[in-house]
């Protein structure tokens, strides 16, 4: 009998009316009872309880009570969590787009270090508010974009100061400009934006006679050492920094960079790169990584990091060094127009000269920065975008230089001390104007120390090892002016004979 019932229909035809749970025959089961059977079976499976013989639904009430109790617990937990957040007064982290109740590691460290608690200034300046003074000869403009189609967080940070070192006039035109492109989070970039200029200022005050490139290298080393002691050791950032006006008698631009952020100087419409791209695709950097025991895989250090030099990245600091590439350039007020500092999100889709051409006629630095960022977005850049333009005021630079040149004449007492220095500077400017010396006064190095210690030899200078006096023979002059040499014939035979005849000691 039970076999026929089970073969004709499935579980909904079964009755659970008896206390022992056995199914009666289908003929004795009323339709209403059979309709309610599936619910009772589900209740039995869920709660492990047996229904009463009359088919009443106590299990439904029990299930409803359980739902009401769980919803009540959830609401109480939510209210407790909300009150805890309000009591702790967590601040909202707008840049990273994280939860408003979360507190970043940088904000936690700000309770111990007041410099990290400085609020963002105008243009989201990590160094705080900084405005140009009455004698400022430059203007700064910044534009940034998270590139929300490709990036969930903004990991770039920037900082600038109009009166770096807080020096009095006329040296109050010092400037500090920096962009930091973070990776593996924003911690390292945010920390450098708040602290690097403070560490650099401390280095300059402690070592006033040390060359600025060496001080920049020492600063980067000190930053790495401090980041190593902080949490989030896998966080790092590239850095591109420019200092302006550090010399009192002339305008000098010092730069330092690690990673692939660039610094471009527009000189008479031409793009002059003052940085070096530290990437895995670079042959020199690849050799350095290999010599240090690492490898380049898919143009990445150990297949992980795309840059070969950076600040932070403590877990692989033996390979990814923080020693910067540095330059120093004498600013020419009649030729130099502006400086572009930007992260690789721009340079991945835009060349140096193209960037200069796009913004050369835009006098507002903020508008120029916006144009470059929007240009990168239109070229489908896939990275965060940050761009800073420092527009140099040619007229203000010329007036400032005129005032400085007139100061030694007004101060007769101090004129004797600086007259030789002024003479050297004026002679150099005159040679540059005449074209007898290179127009680009740049000294650069990628060795880590950041500058070339060996001075270049002058053209036409031939060292000699003879200690005795030399007699100038007339024949040497005649042979030098001979038609054979003037017509371009090779002096391979005649020149050695003339030198031998000319370099005869007087007592021979």
DRENVO-884950 format. One line per field, with one value per residue (C-alpha): residue number from 0; residue in three letters; x, y negated, z negated. Coordinates in Angstrom, 2 decimals. Example, Ala and Ser with C-alpha at 12.3 -4.5 7.8 and 13.67 -1.06 7.14 Angstrom:
pos: c(0 | 1)
code: c(ALA | SER)
c1: c(12.30 | 13.67)
c2: c(4.50 | 1.06)
c3: c(-7.80 | -7.14)
END
This chain:
pos: c(0 | 1 | 2 | 3 | 4 | 5 | 6 | 7 | 8 | 9 | 10 | 11 | 12 | 13 | 14 | 15 | 16 | 17 | 18 | 19 | 20 | 21 | 22 | 23 | 24 | 25 | 26 | 27 | 28 | 29 | 30 | 31 | 32 | 33 | 34 | 35 | 36 | 37 | 38 | 39 | 40 | 41 | 42 | 43 | 44 | 45 | 46 | 47 | 48 | 49 | 50 | 51 | 52 | 53 | 54 | 55 | 56 | 57 | 58 | 59 | 60 | 61 | 62 | 63 | 64 | 65 | 66 | 67 | 68 | 69 | 70 | 71 | 72 | 73 | 74 | 75 | 76 | 77 | 78 | 79 | 80 | 81 | 82 | 83 | 84 | 85 | 86 | 87 | 88 | 89 | 90 | 91 | 92 | 93 | 94 | 95 | 96 | 97 | 98 | 99 | 100 | 101 | 102 | 103 | 104 | 105 | 106 | 107 | 108 | 109 | 110 | 111 | 112 | 113 | 114 | 115 | 116 | 117 | 118 | 119 | 120 | 121 | 122 | 123 | 124 | 125 | 126 | 127 | 128 | 129 | 130 | 131 | 132 | 133 | 134 | 135 | 136 | 137 | 138 | 139 | 140 | 141 | 142 | 143 | 144 | 145 | 146 | 147 | 148 | 149 | 150 | 151 | 152 | 153 | 154 | 155 | 156 | 157 | 158 | 159 | 160 | 161 | 162 | 163 | 164 | 165 | 166 | 167 | 168 | 169 | 170 | 171 | 172 | 173 | 174 | 175 | 176 | 177 | 178 | 179 | 180 | 181 | 182 | 183 | 184 | 185 | 186 | 187 | 188 | 189 | 190 | 191 | 192 | 193 | 194 | 195 | 196 | 197 | 198 | 199 | 200 | 201 | 202 | 203 | 204 | 205 | 206 | 207 | 208 | 209 | 210 | 211 | 212 | 213 | 214 | 215 | 216 | 217 | 218 | 219 | 220 | 221 | 222 | 223 | 224 | 225 | 226 | 227 | 228 | 229 | 230 | 231 | 232 | 233 | 234 | 235 | 236 | 237 | 238 | 239 | 240 | 241 | 242 | 243 | 244 | 245 | 246 | 247 | 248 | 249 | 250 | 251 | 252 | 253 | 254 | 255 | 256 | 257 | 258 | 259 | 260 | 261 | 262 | 263 | 264 | 265 | 266 | 267 | 268 | 269 | 270 | 271 | 272 | 273 | 274 | 275 | 276 | 277 | 278 | 279 | 280 | 281 | 282 | 283 | 284 | 285 | 286 | 287 | 288 | 289 | 290 | 291 | 292 | 293 | 294 | 295 | 296 | 297 | 298 | 299 | 300 | 301 | 302 | 303 | 304 | 305 | 306 | 307 | 308 | 309 | 310 | 311 | 312 | 313 | 314 | 315 | 316 | 317 | 318 | 319 | 320 | 321 | 322 | 323 | 324 | 325 | 326 | 327 | 328 | 329 | 330 | 331 | 332 | 333 | 334 | 335 | 336 | 337 | 338 | 339 | 340 | 341 | 342 | 343 | 344 | 345 | 346 | 347 | 348 | 349 | 350 | 351 | 352 | 353 | 354 | 355 | 356 | 357 | 358 | 359 | 360 | 361 | 362 | 363 | 364 | 365 | 366 | 367 | 368 | 369 | 370 | 371 | 372 | 373 | 374 | 375 | 376 | 377 | 378 | 379 | 380 | 381 | 382 | 383 | 384 | 385 | 386 | 387 | 388 | 389 | 390 | 391 | 392 | 393 | 394 | 395 | 396 | 397 | 398 | 399 | 400 | 401 | 402 | 403 | 404 | 405 | 406 | 407 | 408 | 409 | 410 | 411 | 412 | 413 | 414 | 415 | 416 | 417 | 418 | 419 | 420 | 421 | 422 | 423 | 424 | 425 | 426 | 427 | 428 | 429 | 430 | 431 | 432 | 433 | 434 | 435 | 436 | 437 | 438 | 439 | 440 | 441 | 442 | 443 | 444 | 445 | 446 | 447 | 448 | 449 | 450 | 451 | 452 | 453 | 454 | 455 | 456 | 457 | 458 | 459 | 460 | 461 | 462 | 463 | 464 | 465 | 466 | 467 | 468 | 469 | 470 | 471 | 472 | 473 | 474 | 475 | 476 | 477 | 478 | 479 | 480 | 481 | 482 | 483 | 484 | 485 | 486 | 487 | 488 | 489 | 490 | 491 | 492 | 493 | 494 | 495 | 496 | 497 | 498 | 499 | 500 | 501 | 502 | 503 | 504 | 505 | 506 | 507)
code: c(UNK | UNK | UNK | UNK | UNK | UNK | UNK | UNK | UNK | UNK | UNK | UNK | UNK | UNK | UNK | UNK | UNK | UNK | UNK | UNK | UNK | UNK | UNK | UNK | UNK | UNK | UNK | UNK | UNK | UNK | UNK | UNK | UNK | UNK | UNK | UNK | UNK | UNK | UNK | UNK | UNK | UNK | UNK | UNK | UNK | UNK | UNK | UNK | UNK | UNK | UNK | UNK | UNK | UNK | UNK | UNK | UNK | UNK | UNK | UNK | UNK | UNK | UNK | UNK | UNK | UNK | UNK | UNK | UNK | UNK | UNK | UNK | UNK | UNK | UNK | UNK | UNK | UNK | UNK | UNK | UNK | UNK | UNK | UNK | UNK | UNK | UNK | UNK | UNK | UNK | UNK | UNK | UNK | UNK | UNK | UNK | UNK | UNK | UNK | UNK | UNK | UNK | UNK | UNK | UNK | UNK | UNK | UNK | UNK | UNK | UNK | UNK | UNK | UNK | UNK | UNK | UNK | UNK | UNK | UNK | UNK | UNK | UNK | UNK | UNK | UNK | UNK | UNK | UNK | UNK | UNK | UNK | UNK | UNK | UNK | UNK | UNK | UNK | UNK | UNK | UNK | UNK | UNK | UNK | UNK | UNK | UNK | UNK | UNK | UNK | UNK | UNK | UNK | UNK | UNK | UNK | UNK | UNK | UNK | UNK | UNK | UNK | UNK | UNK | UNK | UNK | UNK | UNK | UNK | UNK | UNK | UNK | UNK | UNK | UNK | UNK | UNK | UNK | UNK | UNK | UNK | UNK | UNK | UNK | UNK | UNK | UNK | UNK | UNK | UNK | UNK | UNK | UNK | UNK | UNK | UNK | UNK | UNK | UNK | UNK | UNK | UNK | UNK | UNK | UNK | UNK | UNK | UNK | UNK | UNK | UNK | UNK | UNK | UNK | UNK | UNK | UNK | UNK | UNK | UNK | UNK | UNK | UNK | UNK | UNK | UNK | UNK | UNK | UNK | UNK | UNK | UNK | UNK | UNK | UNK | UNK | UNK | UNK | UNK | UNK | UNK | UNK | UNK | UNK | UNK | UNK | UNK | UNK | UNK | UNK | UNK | UNK | UNK | UNK | UNK | UNK | UNK | UNK | UNK | UNK | UNK | UNK | UNK | UNK | UNK | UNK | UNK | UNK | UNK | UNK | UNK | UNK | UNK | UNK | UNK | UNK | UNK | UNK | UNK | UNK | UNK | UNK | UNK | UNK | UNK | UNK | UNK | UNK | UNK | UNK | UNK | UNK | UNK | UNK | UNK | UNK | UNK | UNK | UNK | UNK | UNK | UNK | UNK | UNK | UNK | UNK | UNK | UNK | UNK | UNK | UNK | UNK | UNK | UNK | UNK | UNK | UNK | UNK | UNK | UNK | UNK | UNK | UNK | UNK | UNK | UNK | UNK | UNK | UNK | UNK | UNK | UNK | UNK | UNK | UNK | UNK | UNK | UNK | UNK | UNK | UNK | UNK | UNK | UNK | UNK | UNK | UNK | UNK | UNK | UNK | UNK | UNK | UNK | UNK | UNK | UNK | UNK | UNK | UNK | UNK | UNK | UNK | UNK | UNK | UNK | UNK | UNK | UNK | UNK | UNK | UNK | UNK | UNK | UNK | UNK | UNK | UNK | UNK | UNK | UNK | UNK | UNK | UNK | UNK | UNK | UNK | UNK | UNK | UNK | UNK | UNK | UNK | UNK | UNK | UNK | UNK | UNK | UNK | UNK | UNK | UNK | UNK | UNK | UNK | UNK | UNK | UNK | UNK | UNK | UNK | UNK | UNK | UNK | UNK | UNK | UNK | UNK | UNK | UNK | UNK | UNK | UNK | UNK | UNK | UNK | UNK | UNK | UNK | UNK | UNK | UNK | UNK | UNK | UNK | UNK | UNK | UNK | UNK | UNK | UNK | UNK | UNK | UNK | UNK | UNK | UNK | UNK | UNK | UNK | UNK | UNK | UNK | UNK | UNK | UNK | UNK | UNK | UNK | UNK | UNK | UNK | UNK | UNK | UNK | UNK | UNK | UNK | UNK | UNK | UNK | UNK | UNK | UNK | UNK | UNK | UNK | UNK | UNK | UNK | UNK | UNK | UNK | UNK | UNK | UNK | UNK | UNK | UNK | UNK | UNK | UNK | UNK | UNK | UNK | UNK | UNK | UNK | UNK | UNK | UNK | UNK | UNK | UNK | UNK | UNK | UNK | UNK | UNK)
c1: c(0.00 | 2.79 | 4.66 | 1.72 | 1.26 | 4.89 | 5.05 | 2.01 | 2.94 | 5.75 | 6.16 | 3.30 | 0.73 | 2.11 | 0.39 | 2.14 | -0.99 | 0.07 | 2.48 | 4.81 | 5.43 | 4.19 | 2.14 | -1.45 | -3.12 | -4.04 | -7.71 | -8.03 | -6.35 | -8.48 | -7.40 | -6.85 | -4.50 | -2.50 | -2.01 | -0.45 | 1.90 | 4.93 | 5.19 | 5.17 | 7.94 | 10.08 | 9.51 | 10.52 | 13.71 | 14.62 | 13.73 | 13.83 | 10.32 | 7.19 | 3.83 | 0.74 | -1.80 | -4.41 | -2.14 | -1.90 | 1.04 | 2.99 | 6.28 | 5.33 | 4.96 | 8.29 | 9.97 | 8.43 | 9.61 | 13.13 | 13.08 | 11.82 | 14.49 | 17.31 | 16.12 | 16.01 | 19.59 | 20.73 | 19.11 | 20.68 | 24.11 | 23.75 | 22.78 | 25.69 | 28.13 | 26.80 | 27.09 | 30.65 | 31.60 | 30.09 | 31.81 | 35.22 | 34.63 | 36.32 | 37.03 | 36.03 | 38.71 | 37.55 | 40.64 | 40.67 | 36.91 | 36.94 | 34.36 | 33.67 | 34.17 | 37.69 | 40.88 | 44.01 | 47.42 | 48.63 | 45.84 | 46.73 | 50.39 | 49.27 | 48.49 | 52.21 | 53.68 | 51.98 | 53.47 | 51.35 | 48.20 | 48.59 | 45.36 | 45.44 | 45.95 | 44.72 | 44.86 | 44.97 | 48.50 | 49.90 | 52.31 | 49.39 | 48.48 | 51.20 | 50.60 | 52.96 | 54.65 | 54.97 | 58.38 | 57.57 | 58.74 | 56.74 | 53.20 | 52.16 | 49.13 | 48.04 | 45.41 | 44.72 | 42.24 | 41.70 | 40.80 | 37.76 | 37.25 | 40.52 | 41.37 | 39.33 | 41.64 | 43.79 | 47.39 | 49.11 | 50.13 | 51.74 | 53.22 | 54.60 | 55.90 | 56.39 | 58.77 | 60.79 | 63.09 | 61.23 | 64.18 | 63.99 | 64.17 | 65.81 | 66.26 | 62.55 | 61.93 | 62.93 | 60.45 | 59.76 | 57.70 | 57.07 | 54.84 | 54.66 | 53.06 | 52.15 | 51.82 | 50.49 | 48.36 | 48.62 | 50.58 | 54.11 | 53.02 | 50.92 | 53.73 | 56.30 | 53.94 | 53.73 | 57.30 | 59.92 | 60.20 | 60.61 | 63.45 | 65.08 | 64.87 | 66.48 | 69.31 | 69.97 | 70.11 | 72.44 | 74.80 | 74.69 | 77.95 | 77.14 | 76.08 | 72.35 | 72.51 | 74.25 | 71.65 | 68.87 | 70.49 | 70.85 | 67.21 | 65.99 | 68.12 | 66.68 | 63.13 | 63.77 | 65.14 | 62.08 | 59.60 | 61.31 | 60.29 | 56.63 | 53.78 | 52.75 | 56.27 | 55.04 | 53.85 | 56.09 | 56.07 | 58.01 | 59.16 | 59.97 | 61.23 | 62.43 | 64.03 | 64.35 | 66.35 | 68.73 | 71.66 | 71.60 | 73.35 | 71.68 | 68.58 | 69.35 | 66.95 | 67.83 | 65.94 | 65.88 | 63.76 | 63.30 | 60.93 | 59.21 | 57.71 | 59.29 | 60.45 | 60.49 | 61.87 | 60.62 | 63.58 | 62.71 | 59.98 | 62.14 | 61.54 | 64.54 | 64.14 | 65.66 | 64.80 | 65.51 | 62.99 | 63.94 | 62.08 | 62.69 | 62.94 | 66.01 | 69.22 | 71.37 | 68.83 | 68.37 | 72.10 | 72.08 | 69.18 | 70.92 | 74.18 | 72.25 | 70.86 | 67.46 | 65.92 | 63.73 | 60.63 | 58.11 | 59.93 | 59.29 | 61.68 | 61.31 | 58.12 | 56.42 | 57.43 | 57.46 | 60.01 | 63.59 | 63.99 | 61.43 | 60.91 | 59.54 | 59.11 | 61.08 | 60.54 | 62.74 | 64.95 | 68.11 | 67.02 | 64.80 | 67.14 | 66.11 | 69.20 | 67.93 | 69.02 | 69.74 | 70.45 | 71.26 | 70.45 | 71.11 | 67.82 | 67.96 | 65.17 | 65.08 | 64.77 | 63.20 | 59.40 | 57.89 | 58.45 | 56.20 | 56.23 | 53.89 | 53.48 | 53.77 | 50.04 | 50.73 | 54.06 | 52.74 | 50.60 | 52.36 | 55.90 | 57.94 | 57.81 | 54.11 | 53.35 | 55.36 | 53.62 | 50.17 | 50.57 | 53.22 | 50.69 | 48.58 | 49.69 | 47.51 | 49.42 | 46.27 | 44.57 | 47.67 | 47.78 | 44.12 | 44.77 | 47.52 | 45.40 | 42.43 | 44.75 | 46.00 | 42.42 | 41.55 | 44.53 | 43.09 | 45.65 | 45.01 | 46.74 | 46.09 | 46.92 | 48.70 | 50.31 | 52.02 | 53.14 | 55.46 | 55.12 | 58.17 | 57.53 | 60.16 | 59.56 | 59.71 | 62.85 | 64.52 | 63.59 | 64.80 | 68.09 | 68.52 | 68.00 | 70.54 | 73.09 | 72.68 | 73.12 | 76.94 | 77.26 | 75.04 | 76.90 | 80.49 | 81.66 | 80.54 | 81.35 | 84.96 | 83.93 | 81.53 | 82.95 | 84.90 | 81.84 | 79.69 | 82.34 | 82.41 | 78.62 | 78.46 | 81.23 | 79.38 | 76.15 | 77.97 | 79.53 | 76.13 | 74.64 | 77.49 | 77.11 | 80.68 | 79.52 | 76.65 | 73.33 | 72.20 | 73.95 | 73.03 | 75.08 | 73.50 | 74.30 | 72.54 | 75.14 | 73.15 | 75.19 | 73.59 | 76.32 | 79.54 | 82.61 | 85.09 | 84.92 | 84.85 | 88.08 | 88.14 | 88.29 | 91.74 | 93.61 | 96.48 | 98.25 | 102.04 | 104.47 | 107.60 | 108.94 | 111.48 | 110.69 | 109.77 | 111.08 | 108.54 | 110.12 | 108.87 | 108.79 | 105.95 | 103.79 | 104.58 | 103.74 | 100.50 | 99.53 | 100.82 | 98.48 | 98.70 | 97.03 | 94.63 | 93.32 | 92.35 | 95.18 | 96.04 | 98.67 | 99.62 | 103.21 | 103.92 | 102.37 | 104.65 | 107.79 | 106.61 | 105.82 | 109.24 | 110.93 | 108.77 | 109.25 | 113.04 | 114.30 | 116.06 | 119.26 | 119.55)
c2: c(0.00 | -2.48 | -1.55 | -2.49 | -5.80 | -6.75 | -5.76 | -7.81 | -11.08 | -12.85 | -14.27 | -16.83 | -13.96 | -12.55 | -13.22 | -13.83 | -13.82 | -10.99 | -11.48 | -8.71 | -10.53 | -7.72 | -8.57 | -7.30 | -6.19 | -8.97 | -8.09 | -9.13 | -12.49 | -15.60 | -18.12 | -20.93 | -18.83 | -17.76 | -21.42 | -22.30 | -19.33 | -20.86 | -23.63 | -21.13 | -19.08 | -22.18 | -23.12 | -19.67 | -19.78 | -23.22 | -22.91 | -19.16 | -19.30 | -17.18 | -18.63 | -17.86 | -15.51 | -18.20 | -20.05 | -23.34 | -25.66 | -26.42 | -26.20 | -29.21 | -31.30 | -30.03 | -30.97 | -34.44 | -34.89 | -33.93 | -36.42 | -39.18 | -38.39 | -38.40 | -41.68 | -43.20 | -42.12 | -43.52 | -46.88 | -47.04 | -46.18 | -48.84 | -51.49 | -50.55 | -50.72 | -54.12 | -55.50 | -54.18 | -55.91 | -59.18 | -58.99 | -58.37 | -61.27 | -59.63 | -62.02 | -61.37 | -60.37 | -62.01 | -61.49 | -57.71 | -57.37 | -55.07 | -54.82 | -58.05 | -56.26 | -55.02 | -56.73 | -56.50 | -55.57 | -59.08 | -60.60 | -58.33 | -59.36 | -62.99 | -62.74 | -62.17 | -64.42 | -67.82 | -68.20 | -65.30 | -66.97 | -70.13 | -70.54 | -70.60 | -74.07 | -75.73 | -73.49 | -70.52 | -71.53 | -68.96 | -71.55 | -73.76 | -77.22 | -79.11 | -82.35 | -84.44 | -87.44 | -90.94 | -90.11 | -86.64 | -86.08 | -82.90 | -81.53 | -77.94 | -76.14 | -72.54 | -70.23 | -66.61 | -63.90 | -60.45 | -59.03 | -57.27 | -55.08 | -53.29 | -53.97 | -53.55 | -55.68 | -58.78 | -57.96 | -61.16 | -63.95 | -67.32 | -70.17 | -73.64 | -76.61 | -80.17 | -81.27 | -78.17 | -78.49 | -81.68 | -83.80 | -87.62 | -89.84 | -89.84 | -86.06 | -85.53 | -84.25 | -80.69 | -78.06 | -74.39 | -72.27 | -68.52 | -65.73 | -62.24 | -59.31 | -56.58 | -52.85 | -50.13 | -52.77 | -56.48 | -56.31 | -56.95 | -59.69 | -61.48 | -61.24 | -62.68 | -65.48 | -66.52 | -65.87 | -65.93 | -69.71 | -69.91 | -67.36 | -69.20 | -72.53 | -70.98 | -69.58 | -72.96 | -74.75 | -72.15 | -72.13 | -75.64 | -75.21 | -71.84 | -71.73 | -71.49 | -68.27 | -66.51 | -67.85 | -66.52 | -63.09 | -63.18 | -64.21 | -61.31 | -58.91 | -60.32 | -59.97 | -56.31 | -55.72 | -57.25 | -55.41 | -52.15 | -52.71 | -53.36 | -50.92 | -49.88 | -48.99 | -47.87 | -51.40 | -53.58 | -56.54 | -58.20 | -61.77 | -64.77 | -67.86 | -71.27 | -74.06 | -77.56 | -80.63 | -79.04 | -81.26 | -84.88 | -86.37 | -84.32 | -82.24 | -78.54 | -75.63 | -72.41 | -69.20 | -65.67 | -62.68 | -58.97 | -56.96 | -58.07 | -61.45 | -64.15 | -67.75 | -69.74 | -73.26 | -75.30 | -77.29 | -79.55 | -77.15 | -74.02 | -71.23 | -70.54 | -67.45 | -67.83 | -64.35 | -60.70 | -57.89 | -55.10 | -52.21 | -48.52 | -49.07 | -51.30 | -49.44 | -51.14 | -50.59 | -46.98 | -46.35 | -47.94 | -45.75 | -42.66 | -43.52 | -43.94 | -40.40 | -41.16 | -40.60 | -42.47 | -40.50 | -42.11 | -45.44 | -45.19 | -44.70 | -41.03 | -41.12 | -43.39 | -47.07 | -49.13 | -51.70 | -50.96 | -53.88 | -55.09 | -56.32 | -53.71 | -50.13 | -48.96 | -45.30 | -45.57 | -48.54 | -46.56 | -46.74 | -49.83 | -52.54 | -56.03 | -57.87 | -60.55 | -61.83 | -65.55 | -68.58 | -72.25 | -74.85 | -78.58 | -80.29 | -82.77 | -85.28 | -86.17 | -82.54 | -80.36 | -80.46 | -77.76 | -74.41 | -71.34 | -68.70 | -65.77 | -62.09 | -59.31 | -59.37 | -62.33 | -61.23 | -57.79 | -59.46 | -62.79 | -63.73 | -66.47 | -68.84 | -68.20 | -69.21 | -72.41 | -73.30 | -72.75 | -75.26 | -77.71 | -80.40 | -79.81 | -82.32 | -80.99 | -78.02 | -76.40 | -76.54 | -75.12 | -72.24 | -71.51 | -71.44 | -68.85 | -66.63 | -66.75 | -66.03 | -62.90 | -61.78 | -62.26 | -60.06 | -57.31 | -57.47 | -54.69 | -56.21 | -58.92 | -62.36 | -65.21 | -68.19 | -71.29 | -74.27 | -76.95 | -79.99 | -82.30 | -86.04 | -87.39 | -91.05 | -90.43 | -88.33 | -91.11 | -93.74 | -91.53 | -90.91 | -94.64 | -95.37 | -92.73 | -94.02 | -97.55 | -96.54 | -96.25 | -99.77 | -101.24 | -99.47 | -100.64 | -98.87 | -95.48 | -96.10 | -95.02 | -91.63 | -90.73 | -92.56 | -89.54 | -87.30 | -89.80 | -90.11 | -86.35 | -86.22 | -89.11 | -87.60 | -84.29 | -86.00 | -87.89 | -84.68 | -83.00 | -85.93 | -85.80 | -82.05 | -81.24 | -78.98 | -76.48 | -78.14 | -75.31 | -75.58 | -72.09 | -69.74 | -66.32 | -62.81 | -59.48 | -57.91 | -58.56 | -61.47 | -63.68 | -65.92 | -65.76 | -66.52 | -66.63 | -70.00 | -69.84 | -70.76 | -73.95 | -73.70 | -74.28 | -73.47 | -70.97 | -69.81 | -69.38 | -67.62 | -69.66 | -71.71 | -73.79 | -76.99 | -76.65 | -78.77 | -79.76 | -79.24 | -81.34 | -78.22 | -76.78 | -79.79 | -79.61 | -75.91 | -76.47 | -79.02 | -76.94 | -76.37 | -72.59 | -72.77 | -75.50 | -73.51 | -70.65 | -68.21 | -65.86 | -67.28 | -63.80 | -64.16 | -67.88 | -68.52 | -66.25 | -67.81 | -71.34 | -70.37 | -68.84 | -71.95 | -74.24 | -72.40 | -72.70 | -73.80 | -77.16 | -75.72 | -72.99)
c3: c(0.00 | -0.92 | 2.24 | 4.46 | 2.72 | 3.01 | 6.67 | 7.68 | 5.99 | 4.17 | 0.66 | 0.70 | 0.62 | -2.64 | -5.95 | -9.24 | -11.36 | -13.69 | -16.54 | -15.38 | -12.09 | -9.82 | -6.74 | -6.55 | -3.33 | -0.84 | -1.00 | -4.67 | -4.27 | -3.82 | -1.16 | -3.65 | -5.73 | -2.70 | -1.65 | -4.97 | -5.07 | -3.26 | -5.86 | -8.73 | -7.11 | -6.68 | -10.30 | -11.44 | -9.43 | -10.74 | -14.40 | -15.02 | -16.58 | -15.97 | -15.07 | -17.18 | -15.72 | -15.00 | -12.47 | -14.46 | -13.47 | -16.68 | -14.79 | -12.64 | -15.77 | -17.06 | -13.78 | -13.86 | -17.44 | -16.42 | -13.53 | -15.80 | -18.39 | -15.76 | -14.25 | -17.71 | -18.39 | -15.04 | -15.70 | -19.16 | -17.73 | -15.04 | -17.58 | -19.84 | -16.92 | -15.85 | -19.37 | -19.64 | -16.40 | -17.55 | -20.93 | -19.34 | -16.92 | -13.94 | -11.08 | -7.53 | -5.05 | -1.84 | 0.36 | 0.13 | 0.25 | -2.80 | -5.55 | -7.41 | -10.73 | -9.87 | -11.02 | -8.89 | -10.35 | -9.51 | -11.60 | -14.49 | -14.25 | -14.18 | -17.88 | -18.51 | -15.79 | -15.35 | -11.85 | -10.65 | -11.97 | -9.86 | -7.85 | -4.08 | -2.64 | 0.52 | 3.60 | 1.19 | 0.16 | -2.29 | -3.72 | -4.80 | -3.58 | -1.73 | 0.15 | 2.31 | 0.76 | 2.21 | 3.72 | 5.01 | 8.56 | 9.21 | 8.91 | 8.22 | 9.65 | 9.00 | 10.45 | 9.59 | 10.56 | 9.10 | 12.52 | 11.08 | 14.14 | 13.40 | 9.74 | 6.58 | 4.40 | 4.82 | 3.85 | 5.05 | 2.70 | 3.32 | 1.27 | 1.99 | 0.00 | 1.23 | -1.54 | -2.24 | -5.29 | -6.33 | -5.26 | -5.35 | -2.26 | 0.23 | -0.11 | -0.79 | 2.73 | 1.86 | 3.02 | 2.35 | 4.76 | 4.51 | 5.81 | 4.29 | 6.13 | 3.65 | 4.15 | 1.83 | 0.13 | -0.60 | -3.85 | -2.54 | -0.12 | -2.75 | -5.31 | -2.89 | -1.94 | -5.59 | -6.73 | -3.97 | -3.73 | -7.52 | -7.45 | -4.54 | -6.34 | -9.41 | -7.26 | -5.66 | -9.00 | -10.52 | -7.51 | -6.00 | -4.05 | -2.49 | 1.19 | 1.67 | 3.76 | 0.87 | -1.55 | 0.68 | 0.67 | -3.12 | -3.42 | -1.31 | -3.38 | -6.61 | -5.26 | -4.44 | -7.93 | -9.58 | -7.34 | -8.30 | -11.94 | -11.10 | -10.34 | -6.83 | -5.74 | -2.32 | -1.48 | 0.67 | 3.03 | 5.81 | 5.22 | 7.42 | 5.58 | 6.73 | 4.66 | 6.02 | 5.00 | 2.52 | 3.64 | 2.55 | 5.58 | 8.33 | 8.89 | 8.82 | 9.28 | 7.45 | 8.20 | 6.80 | 7.77 | 7.18 | 9.34 | 12.52 | 11.62 | 13.79 | 13.54 | 16.79 | 17.25 | 20.20 | 21.49 | 24.40 | 25.50 | 25.27 | 22.76 | 20.53 | 18.34 | 14.87 | 13.59 | 14.37 | 14.83 | 12.42 | 14.05 | 14.50 | 18.25 | 17.79 | 18.62 | 15.97 | 13.23 | 14.33 | 13.93 | 10.49 | 9.36 | 10.72 | 8.95 | 5.71 | 5.98 | 7.48 | 10.87 | 13.33 | 14.32 | 16.66 | 16.13 | 12.39 | 9.49 | 8.54 | 10.60 | 8.03 | 8.13 | 11.33 | 10.08 | 9.07 | 6.65 | 4.14 | 0.60 | -1.78 | -0.52 | -3.54 | -2.76 | 0.35 | -0.48 | 0.35 | 3.99 | 4.23 | 3.00 | 1.94 | 3.24 | 5.65 | 9.01 | 8.57 | 10.74 | 10.20 | 12.82 | 12.95 | 13.77 | 16.65 | 16.22 | 19.91 | 21.11 | 18.41 | 18.38 | 16.13 | 14.43 | 14.72 | 11.97 | 12.56 | 11.75 | 14.31 | 15.00 | 17.31 | 18.78 | 19.74 | 22.42 | 23.04 | 24.06 | 22.41 | 25.37 | 25.94 | 22.36 | 22.75 | 26.00 | 24.48 | 21.65 | 22.82 | 23.68 | 20.53 | 17.91 | 15.09 | 13.57 | 12.18 | 15.56 | 17.21 | 14.73 | 15.43 | 19.17 | 18.76 | 16.49 | 18.85 | 21.76 | 19.99 | 19.32 | 22.97 | 23.85 | 21.61 | 18.82 | 16.31 | 13.26 | 10.70 | 12.10 | 10.32 | 12.02 | 10.60 | 12.67 | 11.29 | 13.55 | 13.41 | 13.62 | 16.02 | 15.17 | 11.43 | 11.89 | 13.88 | 11.29 | 8.46 | 10.23 | 10.85 | 7.16 | 6.17 | 8.68 | 7.29 | 3.66 | 3.72 | 5.19 | 2.47 | -0.32 | 0.15 | -2.97 | -1.74 | 1.90 | 1.53 | 0.15 | 2.93 | 5.92 | 7.16 | 6.87 | 8.74 | 11.42 | 11.97 | 12.21 | 14.67 | 16.80 | 16.90 | 17.94 | 20.67 | 22.01 | 22.02 | 23.93 | 26.46 | 26.88 | 25.85 | 22.99 | 22.85 | 22.14 | 19.90 | 16.55 | 15.35 | 13.22 | 12.77 | 11.66 | 11.28 | 9.01 | 5.83 | 4.48 | 7.06 | 8.43 | 10.43 | 8.33 | 11.25 | 13.08 | 16.88 | 18.66 | 20.67 | 24.44 | 25.90 | 22.68 | 23.26 | 20.07 | 20.18 | 17.89 | 18.75 | 15.87 | 17.80 | 19.62 | 23.26 | 26.10 | 28.70 | 32.10 | 35.03 | 37.15 | 35.07 | 35.86 | 39.55 | 39.76 | 37.87 | 40.53 | 43.44 | 46.40 | 45.98 | 42.58 | 43.64 | 46.60 | 44.32 | 45.10 | 42.29 | 39.88 | 38.71 | 39.94 | 39.69 | 36.27 | 34.21 | 35.79 | 35.01 | 31.42 | 30.96 | 32.33 | 30.20 | 26.90 | 26.71 | 23.27 | 23.18 | 21.74 | 24.43)
END
